[in-house]
Amino acid sequence: MNALHRTVAEVTARIAERSTAGRTEYLARIRAAADAGPARGRLACANLAHGFAAAEPAGKAALRGSVKPNVAIVSSYNDMLSAHQPYRDYPESLKKAVVRAGGIAQFAGGVPAMCDGITQGRDGMQLSLYSRDVIAMSAAIALSHEMFDGVLMLGVCDKITPGLLIGALSFGHLPTVFVPAGPMTSGLPNSEKARIRQLYAEGKVGREELLEAESASYHSGGTCTFYGTANSNQLLMEVLGLHLPGSSFVNPGTPLRDALTRAAGRRVVELTRQGGHSSTMEPTPIGEIVGEKAIVNACVALLASGGSTNHTMHLVAIARAAGITLTWDDLSDLSAVVPLISRMYPNGEADVNHFHAAGGIAFLVHTLLRAGLLHEDVRTVAGRGLSLYTREPVLRGDDLTWEEGPKESLDHEVLRPASDPFTPDGGLQLLSGPLGRAVIKTSAVKPEHRFVSAPAVVFDDQHDFLDAFATGSLDGRDFVAVIRYQGPAANGMPELHKLTPALGVLQDRGQRVAIVTDGRMSGASGKVPAAIHVTPEAALGGPLARVQDGDVVTVDAAGGLLDLHVDHHELQRRPATGRAPQGAEWAGTGRELFAAFRATVGSADTGASVFPGVSAPGQEVPVVQPA
């Protein structure tokens, strides 16, 4: 193992320095809560009786005392969404495993889980990002009864896992194990799905052919198999040390998946202060695991794997929930030295099942540790040291064991060592300039498309862009599509992934095209250059509100530049045009219930959160003017 890379060490040190006050206060708070002992022992008799009224006699007897640890189960189960459907039978399996380990468990509560895939292009998508903070609050409500000594968190997809983690960190004194459900088996290859989508956008195939392709791709229980936000979540939870090693990408309904689920139940008991039947484990609260080094490890893993752009917000919000201040500059500096070592769709042809078979997270951690790009000296739910995550789970008969994972990639088209990467830097870049700051995912964009300088075509709604594409008014010319009033405060920052097929058609015709938006482009951001999460957003007076059709905009991924070729003073004199939805335009699909979120949500670069101290409402960042 090489010494820690200088840049990784420097970024970690400056995060720790700027986070001193927040992290100190956070740790003092959770340690005080832990020192107070089992919470249910301090409840009045009436309170405690309410807490175990519905339990079986044996459970009541255990909960009356304080010897056995009580484990909360919090789940995002529903049977409509494929990623969450496998969780249906987890609670009973986990309860039995906890009891066998010497504890007791209660199903503490459920959290909502929505699917960005279903709501793409629909009004419901405007609730998607807000749902992360709703989930965090729901998890906190589930744990607020103070009956628990440990937690099992069941969640997978885009906003669910970050929300559960933020909620868990508000009870950071409790040992917490995240329990994945795994990806569905491989279906229609992702490249073929993308081809059919583009043909549909061109009008060359009909809805029946498109639906057939989509159904063959999304075909069973488990997460979607492309490397979007859901599977980025799973990889990051493992590298953070919150999953059992090697558990992220084991398919649902397999003997190994079932064994790993039971093992999670046993493990959380061992990590509590009471320890169940184990006296050898040290108590491991989640707030002690998610420290500065763990956050940097998560950033490195995201960059090395070409993960979801959504995590440029989620990781910032997660860090702040643990008293840590992570910035986009930290991610940008890490991206300059962290190599891209994985190719999964949309960054390649493979899916997460292929990645797992090629060596998966065990090899990824191994090669990044050897390159000095990860901190080894961290605490995890598996024990001390990230090297525990170079191991893979194996079933030997009925016995679950962990053995050393591969030290060489089994498929160099999918996964490579850090010494022989696909590219020498990460798949995410930070852009800045007169329009503000933005994020661009370059891992799926060919080098010849990473620089676009062309006249702007300005839209205040994604549907207006799609109408312009349908009428042919965007044909035959280079342009930068500016899609504004899509930020957190404007309309909840919906994903604009439905624009990808149309933009891909035009790019394939030889047009030079790009998109600039204060919205999101999803974890499946594809082959068209997209400067996303532009901050400050248009609805809060950002420069995007003063861009006009015909203004020349430059998106330069290699140079880190988001430029507007308009005189600074002229731009300042221009009035803002367009607007975010207002008043009755918010009615429908539950959007009217989220007015308080729109009024208080923070900027994308501070995590786009509604929680005070996690994100400052309307916080602006310095705007770089051209020399």
C-alpha positions as CSV (number, residue, x, y, z in Angstrom):
1,M,0.0,0.0,0.0
2,N,1.4,3.4,-1.0
3,A,1.5,6.4,1.2
4,L,-1.6,8.5,1.2
5,H,-1.7,10.7,-2.0
6,R,-0.7,14.3,-1.2
7,T,-3.8,15.8,-2.6
8,V,-6.1,13.4,-0.7
9,A,-4.2,14.3,2.5
10,E,-4.4,18.0,1.8
11,V,-8.2,18.0,1.0
12,T,-8.9,15.9,4.1
13,A,-6.9,18.3,6.3
14,R,-8.6,21.4,5.0
15,I,-12.1,19.7,5.4
16,A,-11.2,18.8,9.0
17,E,-9.9,22.3,9.7
18,R,-12.9,24.2,8.4
19,S,-15.2,21.6,10.1
20,T,-13.6,21.9,13.5
21,A,-16.4,23.7,15.3
22,G,-19.2,21.8,13.6
23,R,-17.7,18.4,14.1
24,T,-16.7,19.1,17.7
25,E,-20.3,20.2,18.5
26,Y,-21.7,17.2,16.7
27,L,-19.5,14.6,18.4
28,A,-20.1,16.2,21.8
29,R,-23.8,15.9,21.3
30,I,-23.9,12.3,20.2
31,R,-21.4,11.2,22.9
32,A,-23.5,12.8,25.5
33,A,-26.5,10.9,24.2
34,A,-24.5,7.6,24.3
35,D,-23.2,8.2,27.8
36,A,-26.8,8.5,29.1
37,G,-27.2,4.8,28.5
38,P,-30.2,2.9,27.0
39,A,-32.9,5.4,26.3
40,R,-35.8,3.2,27.2
41,G,-34.4,2.8,30.7
42,R,-35.1,6.5,31.3
43,L,-38.7,6.4,30.1
44,A,-41.5,6.7,32.6
45,C,-43.5,3.5,33.1
46,A,-46.5,4.7,31.0
47,N,-44.2,5.7,28.2
48,L,-42.4,2.4,28.2
49,A,-45.6,0.4,28.5
50,H,-46.8,2.2,25.3
51,G,-43.5,1.2,23.7
52,F,-44.0,-2.6,24.1
53,A,-47.8,-2.9,24.4
54,A,-48.0,-4.8,21.1
55,A,-45.0,-7.0,21.6
56,E,-45.2,-10.7,22.2
57,P,-44.7,-11.9,25.9
58,A,-41.0,-12.6,25.4
59,G,-40.5,-9.3,23.8
60,K,-42.3,-7.5,26.6
61,A,-40.1,-9.2,29.1
62,A,-36.9,-8.2,27.2
63,L,-38.0,-4.6,26.7
64,R,-38.9,-4.1,30.4
65,G,-35.2,-4.5,31.2
66,S,-32.1,-3.0,29.7
67,V,-29.9,-6.0,29.2
68,K,-30.9,-6.9,25.7
69,P,-30.3,-4.3,22.9
70,N,-33.5,-3.2,21.1
71,V,-32.9,-2.6,17.4
72,A,-35.1,-0.3,15.3
73,I,-35.9,-1.4,11.7
74,V,-36.7,1.5,9.4
75,S,-37.7,0.6,5.9
76,S,-38.6,2.1,2.5
77,Y,-40.5,-0.9,1.4
78,N,-43.3,-0.7,-1.1
79,D,-44.3,-3.2,-3.7
80,M,-44.6,-0.8,-6.7
81,L,-41.0,0.1,-7.0
82,S,-38.6,-2.7,-8.1
83,A,-35.7,-1.7,-5.9
84,H,-37.8,-1.7,-2.7
85,Q,-40.1,-4.7,-3.4
86,P,-37.5,-7.2,-2.1
87,Y,-37.7,-5.6,1.4
88,R,-41.1,-7.1,2.0
89,D,-39.9,-10.0,4.0
90,Y,-36.8,-8.4,5.5
91,P,-38.3,-7.3,8.8
92,E,-39.2,-10.8,10.0
93,S,-35.9,-12.2,8.8
94,L,-34.0,-9.5,10.6
95,K,-36.0,-9.8,13.8
96,K,-35.2,-13.5,14.0
97,A,-31.5,-12.8,13.3
98,V,-31.4,-10.1,16.0
99,V,-33.1,-12.4,18.6
100,R,-30.6,-15.2,17.8
101,A,-27.8,-12.7,18.4
102,G,-29.1,-11.8,21.8
103,G,-31.2,-8.7,21.0
104,I,-34.7,-7.8,20.2
105,A,-36.1,-5.8,17.3
106,Q,-39.1,-3.6,16.5
107,F,-40.3,-2.3,13.2
108,A,-40.0,1.4,14.1
109,G,-41.4,3.0,11.0
110,G,-41.5,3.4,7.2
111,V,-40.3,6.2,5.0
112,P,-41.6,7.2,1.6
113,A,-39.8,6.1,-1.6
114,M,-40.5,7.6,-4.9
115,C,-39.0,6.7,-8.3
116,D,-37.4,9.3,-10.5
117,G,-37.8,6.8,-13.4
118,I,-41.6,6.9,-13.1
119,T,-41.8,10.7,-12.6
120,Q,-39.4,11.8,-15.3
121,G,-40.9,14.7,-17.2
122,R,-44.0,14.7,-14.9
123,D,-45.0,17.2,-12.2
124,G,-44.2,14.6,-9.5
125,M,-40.5,14.9,-10.3
126,Q,-40.7,18.3,-8.6
127,L,-41.0,16.6,-5.3
128,S,-38.1,14.2,-5.9
129,L,-35.2,16.1,-4.4
130,Y,-37.4,17.4,-1.5
131,S,-38.3,13.8,-0.7
132,R,-34.7,13.3,0.6
133,D,-35.3,15.6,3.5
134,V,-38.8,14.3,4.1
135,I,-37.2,10.8,4.4
136,A,-34.6,12.1,6.8
137,M,-37.4,13.6,8.9
138,S,-39.5,10.4,8.7
139,A,-36.5,8.4,9.8
140,A,-36.0,10.8,12.7
141,I,-39.7,10.4,13.7
142,A,-39.3,6.6,13.7
143,L,-36.3,6.8,16.1
144,S,-37.8,9.6,18.2
145,H,-39.5,7.2,20.7
146,E,-36.1,6.6,22.4
147,M,-36.7,2.9,22.6
148,F,-33.6,1.8,20.6
149,D,-30.0,0.8,21.0
150,G,-29.2,0.2,17.4
151,V,-30.7,0.7,13.9
152,L,-31.2,-1.3,10.7
153,M,-31.9,1.0,7.7
154,L,-33.5,-0.5,4.6
155,G,-33.3,1.7,1.6
156,V,-31.8,1.8,-1.9
157,C,-32.7,4.4,-4.4
158,D,-31.9,7.9,-5.4
159,K,-33.1,10.1,-2.4
160,I,-33.9,7.3,-0.1
161,T,-30.5,6.2,1.0
162,P,-29.1,9.8,1.5
163,G,-32.3,10.7,3.4
164,L,-32.0,7.7,5.7
165,L,-28.4,8.4,6.4
166,I,-29.1,12.1,7.2
167,G,-31.9,10.9,9.5
168,A,-29.6,8.3,11.1
169,L,-26.9,10.9,11.7
170,S,-29.3,12.9,13.8
171,F,-29.3,9.9,16.1
172,G,-25.5,9.5,15.6
173,H,-25.0,7.8,19.0
174,L,-26.8,4.6,17.7
175,P,-24.9,1.9,15.9
176,T,-26.5,1.6,12.5
177,V,-26.2,-0.9,9.7
178,F,-27.6,-0.2,6.2
179,V,-29.1,-3.3,4.6
180,P,-29.1,-3.3,0.7
181,A,-31.5,-5.4,-1.4
182,G,-29.3,-5.7,-4.5
183,P,-29.8,-5.1,-8.3
184,M,-32.1,-7.0,-10.6
185,T,-30.5,-9.5,-12.9
186,S,-29.3,-8.1,-16.3
187,G,-32.0,-7.6,-18.9
188,L,-31.9,-5.8,-22.2
189,P,-28.4,-4.2,-22.6
190,N,-28.4,-0.6,-21.6
191,S,-26.9,0.5,-24.9
192,E,-29.8,-1.2,-26.8
193,K,-32.3,0.6,-24.5
194,A,-30.7,3.9,-25.2
195,R,-30.7,3.2,-29.0
196,I,-34.5,2.5,-28.9
197,R,-35.1,5.6,-26.9
198,Q,-33.3,7.7,-29.5
199,L,-35.2,6.1,-32.3
200,Y,-38.4,6.9,-30.6
201,A,-37.3,10.5,-30.1
202,E,-36.7,10.6,-33.9
203,G,-40.2,9.1,-34.6
204,K,-38.6,5.9,-36.2
205,V,-40.2,3.5,-33.8
206,G,-43.6,3.7,-31.9
207,R,-44.6,3.6,-28.3
208,E,-45.2,-0.2,-28.4
209,E,-41.6,-0.9,-29.4
210,L,-40.3,1.6,-26.8
211,L,-42.4,0.0,-24.0
212,E,-41.2,-3.4,-25.0
213,A,-37.6,-2.3,-24.7
214,E,-38.1,-0.5,-21.4
215,S,-39.9,-3.6,-20.0
216,A,-37.1,-5.9,-21.0
217,S,-34.6,-3.6,-19.3
218,Y,-36.6,-3.0,-16.1
219,H,-38.0,-6.5,-15.6
220,S,-37.9,-7.7,-12.0
221,G,-37.3,-6.9,-8.3
222,G,-34.1,-5.1,-7.5
223,T,-32.4,-1.8,-8.5
224,C,-32.2,-0.8,-12.1
225,T,-28.9,-2.2,-13.4
226,F,-27.3,1.0,-14.9
227,Y,-24.9,3.0,-12.8
228,G,-27.2,5.8,-11.7
229,T,-27.8,7.3,-8.3
230,A,-29.3,4.2,-6.8
231,N,-26.3,2.0,-7.5
232,S,-24.0,4.9,-6.7
233,N,-25.7,5.0,-3.3
234,Q,-24.9,1.3,-2.7
235,L,-21.3,1.6,-3.6
236,L,-20.9,4.7,-1.4
237,M,-22.6,3.1,1.6
238,E,-20.1,0.2,1.3
239,V,-17.1,2.5,1.0
240,L,-18.4,4.6,3.9
241,G,-18.3,1.4,6.0
242,L,-22.1,1.2,6.5
243,H,-22.8,-2.0,4.6
244,L,-21.3,-5.4,5.3
245,P,-18.4,-5.9,2.9
246,G,-19.4,-7.2,-0.5
247,S,-23.1,-6.9,0.1
248,S,-24.1,-4.1,-2.2
249,F,-24.5,-5.9,-5.6
250,V,-25.7,-9.4,-4.6
251,N,-29.0,-10.1,-6.5
252,P,-32.3,-10.4,-4.6
253,G,-33.8,-13.8,-3.9
254,T,-30.5,-15.6,-3.8
255,P,-29.1,-17.7,-0.8
256,L,-26.2,-15.3,-0.5
257,R,-28.5,-12.3,-0.4
258,D,-30.6,-13.9,2.4
259,A,-27.5,-14.8,4.4
260,L,-26.1,-11.3,4.2
261,T,-29.5,-9.9,5.4
262,R,-29.4,-12.2,8.4
263,A,-25.7,-11.2,9.0
264,A,-26.7,-7.6,9.1
265,G,-29.2,-8.3,11.9
266,R,-26.5,-10.1,13.9
267,R,-23.9,-7.4,13.3
268,V,-25.9,-4.5,14.5
269,V,-26.5,-6.3,17.8
270,E,-22.7,-6.9,18.2
271,L,-22.1,-3.1,17.6
272,T,-24.4,-2.0,20.5
273,R,-23.2,-1.3,24.0
274,Q,-24.9,-4.4,25.3
275,G,-23.4,-6.5,22.6
276,G,-25.9,-9.3,22.7
277,H,-24.2,-12.6,22.9
278,S,-20.9,-11.1,21.8
279,S,-18.5,-9.5,24.3
280,T,-15.6,-8.9,21.8
281,M,-17.0,-6.1,19.7
282,E,-16.6,-2.5,20.5
283,P,-19.7,-0.2,20.3
284,T,-19.6,1.6,17.0
285,P,-22.1,4.6,16.7
286,I,-22.8,5.7,13.1
287,G,-21.7,9.3,14.0
288,E,-18.2,8.1,14.8
289,I,-18.0,6.2,11.5
290,V,-19.0,9.1,9.2
291,G,-16.0,11.3,9.8
292,E,-13.9,13.5,7.6
293,K,-11.8,10.5,6.3
294,A,-14.9,8.5,5.5
295,I,-16.4,11.4,3.6
296,V,-13.3,11.8,1.6
297,N,-13.3,8.0,0.9
298,A,-16.8,8.3,-0.4
299,C,-15.9,11.2,-2.7
300,V,-12.9,9.3,-4.1
301,A,-15.1,6.2,-4.8
302,L,-17.7,8.3,-6.5
303,L,-15.1,9.9,-8.8
304,A,-13.2,6.6,-9.5
305,S,-16.4,4.8,-10.4
306,G,-17.9,7.6,-12.6
307,G,-20.9,7.9,-10.2
308,S,-24.0,10.0,-10.1
309,T,-23.8,13.8,-10.3
310,N,-26.6,13.9,-7.7
311,H,-24.0,13.0,-5.1
312,T,-22.4,16.4,-5.6
313,M,-25.4,17.5,-3.5
314,H,-26.1,14.4,-1.4
315,L,-22.5,14.0,-0.1
316,V,-22.4,17.7,0.8
317,A,-25.7,17.3,2.8
318,I,-24.7,14.0,4.4
319,A,-21.4,15.6,5.5
320,R,-23.1,18.6,7.0
321,A,-25.5,16.3,8.9
322,A,-22.3,14.9,10.6
323,G,-20.9,18.4,11.4
324,I,-18.5,18.3,8.3
325,T,-18.3,21.0,5.7
326,L,-17.6,19.5,2.3
327,T,-17.5,21.8,-0.8
328,W,-17.5,21.4,-4.6
329,D,-13.9,22.7,-4.6
330,D,-13.0,19.6,-2.5
331,L,-14.6,17.3,-5.1
332,S,-13.0,19.2,-7.9
333,D,-9.5,19.0,-6.5
334,L,-10.0,15.2,-5.8
335,S,-11.3,14.7,-9.3
336,A,-8.0,16.1,-10.7
337,V,-6.0,13.2,-9.1
338,V,-8.5,10.3,-8.8
339,P,-8.5,8.1,-11.9
340,L,-11.6,6.8,-13.6
341,I,-11.3,3.0,-13.2
342,S,-14.8,1.8,-14.0
343,R,-17.0,1.8,-17.1
344,M,-20.6,1.2,-16.4
345,Y,-23.6,2.5,-18.3
346,P,-24.0,5.4,-19.1
347,N,-20.2,5.6,-19.0
348,G,-19.8,2.3,-20.8
349,E,-21.6,-0.8,-22.0
350,A,-21.5,-2.8,-18.7
351,D,-24.1,-2.8,-15.9
352,V,-23.6,-3.2,-12.2
353,N,-23.8,-7.0,-12.4
354,H,-20.9,-7.0,-14.8
355,F,-19.0,-4.7,-12.6
356,H,-19.6,-7.0,-9.6
357,A,-18.5,-10.0,-11.6
358,A,-15.3,-8.2,-12.7
359,G,-14.2,-7.7,-9.1
360,G,-16.6,-5.1,-7.9
361,I,-16.2,-3.0,-4.8
362,A,-13.6,-5.4,-3.3
363,F,-11.2,-4.8,-6.2
364,L,-12.1,-1.1,-6.4
365,V,-11.2,-0.6,-2.7
366,H,-8.1,-2.8,-3.1
367,T,-6.6,-0.8,-6.0
368,L,-7.5,2.6,-4.6
369,L,-5.9,1.7,-1.3
370,R,-2.8,0.5,-3.1
371,A,-2.6,3.8,-4.9
372,G,-2.9,5.8,-1.7
373,L,-6.2,7.3,-2.7
374,L,-8.3,6.0,0.2
375,H,-7.9,6.3,4.0
376,E,-7.5,2.9,5.4
377,D,-7.6,4.0,9.1
378,V,-11.4,4.4,9.5
379,R,-14.0,2.7,11.5
380,T,-16.7,0.6,9.8
381,V,-19.5,-1.7,10.8
382,A,-17.2,-4.6,9.9
383,G,-14.5,-3.4,12.2
384,R,-11.5,-1.1,12.1
385,G,-9.8,-0.5,8.7
386,L,-11.1,-0.1,5.2
387,S,-9.1,-3.1,4.0
388,L,-11.9,-5.2,5.5
389,Y,-13.8,-4.2,2.3
390,T,-11.3,-5.9,0.0
391,R,-13.0,-9.1,1.1
392,E,-16.0,-10.8,-0.5
393,P,-18.8,-12.8,1.2
394,V,-18.9,-16.5,0.4
395,L,-21.4,-19.2,1.4
396,R,-19.8,-22.5,2.5
397,G,-22.8,-24.7,2.9
398,D,-24.9,-22.8,5.4
399,D,-22.0,-20.8,6.7
400,L,-21.3,-17.2,5.6
401,T,-17.7,-16.3,5.5
402,W,-15.6,-13.5,4.0
403,E,-12.6,-14.3,1.9
404,E,-10.1,-12.0,0.1
405,G,-11.4,-10.6,-3.1
406,P,-9.6,-10.5,-6.5
407,K,-6.4,-8.6,-6.7
408,E,-6.7,-8.3,-10.5
409,S,-9.7,-7.2,-12.5
410,L,-11.5,-10.0,-14.3
411,D,-12.6,-7.7,-17.1
412,H,-10.5,-4.7,-18.1
413,E,-13.2,-3.3,-20.3
414,V,-15.3,-2.8,-17.1
415,L,-12.9,-2.3,-14.2
416,R,-9.2,-1.4,-14.2
417,P,-6.5,-1.0,-11.6
418,A,-5.7,2.6,-10.6
419,S,-2.3,2.2,-12.3
420,D,-4.0,1.6,-15.7
421,P,-7.2,3.7,-15.6
422,F,-9.6,4.6,-18.4
423,T,-8.7,8.3,-17.7
424,P,-6.2,9.8,-15.3
425,D,-8.9,12.0,-13.6
426,G,-12.4,11.5,-12.3
427,G,-15.6,11.6,-14.2
428,L,-16.9,14.8,-12.6
429,Q,-15.7,18.3,-13.1
430,L,-16.5,21.7,-11.6
431,L,-17.2,24.6,-14.0
432,S,-17.2,28.3,-13.1
433,G,-17.5,31.6,-14.9
434,P,-19.9,34.5,-15.4
435,L,-22.9,32.2,-15.2
436,G,-21.9,30.9,-11.8
437,R,-20.7,27.4,-10.8
438,A,-21.9,24.1,-12.2
439,V,-21.0,20.4,-12.3
440,I,-20.4,18.4,-15.4
441,K,-20.1,14.7,-15.7
442,T,-17.5,13.9,-18.4
443,S,-17.1,10.2,-18.0
444,A,-19.7,9.5,-20.6
445,V,-18.9,12.4,-22.9
446,K,-16.4,11.8,-25.7
447,P,-13.4,14.2,-25.6
448,E,-14.4,15.9,-28.9
449,H,-17.8,16.9,-27.3
450,R,-16.4,18.4,-24.1
451,F,-16.0,21.9,-25.6
452,V,-19.0,23.7,-27.1
453,S,-19.2,27.4,-27.8
454,A,-22.5,28.4,-29.5
455,P,-25.5,30.7,-29.3
456,A,-27.9,30.1,-26.5
457,V,-31.5,29.0,-27.0
458,V,-33.3,29.8,-23.8
459,F,-36.3,27.9,-22.2
460,D,-38.0,28.2,-18.9
461,D,-39.5,24.7,-19.1
462,Q,-38.2,21.4,-20.4
463,H,-41.4,20.8,-22.3
464,D,-40.8,23.9,-24.4
465,F,-37.5,22.5,-25.4
466,L,-39.0,19.2,-26.4
467,D,-41.7,21.1,-28.4
468,A,-39.0,23.0,-30.2
469,F,-37.2,19.7,-31.0
470,A,-40.4,18.2,-32.3
471,T,-41.1,21.0,-34.7
472,G,-37.6,20.9,-36.1
473,S,-36.7,24.4,-35.0
474,L,-33.4,23.2,-33.4
475,D,-32.3,21.3,-36.5
476,G,-29.2,22.2,-38.5
477,R,-27.5,24.6,-36.0
478,D,-25.1,24.5,-33.1
479,F,-26.5,25.7,-29.8
480,V,-26.4,25.6,-26.0
481,A,-29.8,24.9,-24.5
482,V,-30.2,27.1,-21.4
483,I,-33.0,25.4,-19.3
484,R,-33.5,27.7,-16.3
485,Y,-35.9,28.1,-13.3
486,Q,-35.2,24.5,-12.6
487,G,-33.3,24.9,-9.3
488,P,-34.2,23.9,-5.8
489,A,-36.0,27.1,-4.9
490,A,-37.7,27.4,-8.3
491,N,-39.5,24.0,-8.6
492,G,-37.6,21.5,-6.6
493,M,-34.8,20.9,-9.1
494,P,-36.3,18.1,-11.2
495,E,-34.2,15.8,-13.3
496,L,-34.3,16.7,-17.0
497,H,-33.3,13.3,-18.2
498,K,-36.1,13.2,-20.9
499,L,-34.0,15.8,-22.8
500,T,-31.1,13.4,-23.3
501,P,-32.5,11.4,-26.2
502,A,-33.4,14.6,-28.2
503,L,-30.1,16.2,-27.6
504,G,-28.4,12.9,-28.5
505,V,-30.2,12.8,-31.8
506,L,-29.0,16.3,-32.7
507,Q,-25.4,15.6,-31.6
508,D,-25.4,12.4,-33.7
509,R,-26.4,14.5,-36.7
510,G,-23.2,16.5,-36.3
511,Q,-24.5,19.5,-34.5
512,R,-22.5,20.8,-31.6
513,V,-24.9,20.9,-28.7
514,A,-24.8,21.3,-24.9
515,I,-27.1,22.0,-22.0
516,V,-26.7,24.5,-19.2
517,T,-29.3,24.3,-16.4
518,D,-29.9,25.0,-12.7
519,G,-31.7,21.7,-12.7
520,R,-30.5,18.1,-12.6
521,M,-29.8,15.6,-15.4
522,S,-30.1,12.5,-13.3
523,G,-27.6,9.9,-12.3
524,A,-27.7,8.6,-15.8
525,S,-26.3,11.8,-17.4
526,G,-25.2,10.7,-20.8
527,K,-23.2,11.6,-23.8
528,V,-24.2,15.2,-24.3
529,P,-22.2,17.8,-22.3
530,A,-24.4,19.1,-19.5
531,A,-23.4,21.9,-17.1
532,I,-25.9,21.2,-14.4
533,H,-26.7,22.4,-10.8
534,V,-25.8,26.0,-11.9
535,T,-25.5,28.1,-8.8
536,P,-26.8,30.7,-8.1
537,E,-30.1,29.6,-9.6
538,A,-32.3,31.8,-11.8
539,A,-35.1,32.0,-9.3
540,L,-32.8,33.6,-6.8
541,G,-31.5,36.2,-9.2
542,G,-28.7,34.2,-10.7
543,P,-27.2,35.3,-14.1
544,L,-29.2,32.6,-15.9
545,A,-32.2,34.8,-15.5
546,R,-30.6,37.4,-17.8
547,V,-29.4,35.2,-20.6
548,Q,-31.0,35.9,-23.9
549,D,-31.4,33.9,-27.1
550,G,-28.4,34.3,-29.3
551,D,-25.9,35.0,-26.4
552,V,-22.8,32.9,-27.0
553,V,-22.2,30.5,-24.2
554,T,-19.1,28.3,-23.8
555,V,-19.1,25.0,-21.9
556,D,-15.4,23.9,-21.6
557,A,-15.1,20.8,-19.5
558,A,-11.4,20.5,-19.8
559,G,-10.8,24.2,-18.9
560,G,-13.4,24.2,-16.1
561,L,-15.1,27.2,-17.7
562,L,-18.8,28.1,-18.0
563,D,-18.6,31.4,-19.9
564,L,-21.1,33.9,-21.2
565,H,-19.8,36.2,-23.9
566,V,-21.7,39.3,-22.9
567,D,-20.1,42.4,-21.4
568,H,-20.4,42.2,-17.6
569,H,-21.9,45.7,-17.3
570,E,-24.5,45.0,-20.0
571,L,-25.5,41.8,-18.3
572,Q,-25.9,43.6,-15.0
573,R,-28.2,46.2,-16.7
574,R,-30.5,43.5,-18.2
575,P,-33.7,42.8,-16.4
576,A,-34.4,39.2,-15.4
577,T,-36.8,37.4,-17.8
578,G,-38.9,34.4,-17.4
579,R,-40.0,33.1,-14.0
580,A,-40.5,30.1,-11.8
581,P,-44.0,28.7,-11.3
582,Q,-46.2,30.8,-9.0
583,G,-49.5,30.6,-7.1
584,A,-52.0,28.3,-8.6
585,E,-49.4,26.9,-11.0
586,W,-48.2,24.9,-8.0
587,A,-51.6,23.1,-7.5
588,G,-51.6,19.4,-8.2
589,T,-49.5,16.3,-7.6
590,G,-49.0,17.4,-4.0
591,R,-46.8,20.3,-5.0
592,E,-48.8,22.8,-3.1
593,L,-47.8,21.0,0.2
594,F,-44.1,21.9,-0.4
595,A,-44.3,25.7,-0.4
596,A,-42.2,25.9,2.8
597,F,-39.5,23.8,1.2
598,R,-39.3,26.1,-1.8
599,A,-39.0,29.1,0.5
600,T,-36.2,27.7,2.7
601,V,-34.2,25.3,0.5
602,G,-30.5,26.0,0.2
603,S,-28.3,26.1,-2.9
604,A,-27.2,23.1,-4.8
605,D,-23.5,23.5,-3.8
606,T,-24.5,23.5,-0.1
607,G,-26.5,20.4,-0.4
608,A,-30.0,21.7,-1.5
609,S,-31.3,21.0,2.0
610,V,-34.1,22.6,4.1
611,F,-32.4,21.9,7.4
612,P,-30.8,24.8,9.2
613,G,-27.1,24.3,9.5
614,V,-27.1,21.8,6.7
615,S,-27.7,24.3,4.0
616,A,-28.1,28.1,4.1
617,P,-31.2,29.3,2.2
618,G,-30.4,31.2,-0.9
619,Q,-26.6,31.2,-0.2
620,E,-24.8,32.6,-3.2
621,V,-21.3,31.7,-4.3
622,P,-18.7,33.9,-5.9
623,V,-19.2,34.4,-9.6
624,V,-16.0,34.4,-11.7
625,Q,-15.8,37.2,-14.2
626,P,-13.7,36.9,-17.4
627,A,-10.4,38.8,-17.3
